[in-house]
């Protein structure tokens, strides 16, 4: 019985760690997507500013 108990504990800890790693990975991907979105917004603002400056 001791072997199966410790095996269950090890598997449970492994699954918890795997979930933690995946959560951190997903958070990192979300931050990267937000950064790309902000870069695109900045580029669009630069283009709009250049466009208005050429009309003046």
Legacy VTK file of the C-alpha trace (Angstrom):
# vtk DataFile Version 3.0
C-alpha trace
ASCII
DATASET POLYDATA
POINTS 56 float
0.000 0.000 0.000
2.873 2.385 0.692
4.182 2.189 -2.869
0.839 3.145 -4.415
0.373 5.951 -1.918
3.742 7.513 -2.741
3.209 6.940 -6.445
-0.116 8.794 -6.213
1.542 11.653 -4.336
4.314 11.945 -6.940
1.828 11.915 -9.809
-0.342 14.545 -8.087
2.642 16.831 -7.513
3.728 16.328 -11.125
0.285 17.290 -12.402
0.186 20.374 -10.188
3.619 21.441 -11.442
2.612 20.792 -15.064
-0.474 22.969 -14.580
1.635 25.723 -13.032
4.111 25.667 -15.924
1.340 25.760 -18.519
-0.328 28.671 -16.714
2.903 30.660 -16.712
3.465 29.825 -20.390
-0.026 31.040 -21.281
0.486 34.241 -19.293
3.740 34.870 -21.164
2.022 34.360 -24.515
-0.724 36.788 -23.514
1.875 39.408 -22.561
3.608 38.918 -25.924
0.303 39.359 -27.763
-0.450 42.533 -25.792
3.011 43.873 -26.631
2.500 43.184 -30.343
-0.882 44.914 -30.171
0.684 47.986 -28.585
3.418 48.020 -31.240
0.783 47.944 -33.974
-1.163 50.767 -32.342
2.001 52.842 -32.091
2.830 52.203 -35.738
-0.700 53.182 -36.766
-0.430 56.415 -34.774
2.894 57.202 -36.438
1.386 56.631 -39.866
-1.625 58.809 -39.036
0.664 61.553 -37.797
2.786 61.368 -40.950
-0.362 61.483 -43.053
-1.668 64.606 -41.291
1.750 66.277 -41.507
1.883 65.842 -45.278
-1.462 67.633 -45.653
-0.234 70.655 -43.699
LINES 1 57
56 0 1 2 3 4 5 6 7 8 9 10 11 12 13 14 15 16 17 18 19 20 21 22 23 24 25 26 27 28 29 30 31 32 33 34 35 36 37 38 39 40 41 42 43 44 45 46 47 48 49 50 51 52 53 54 55
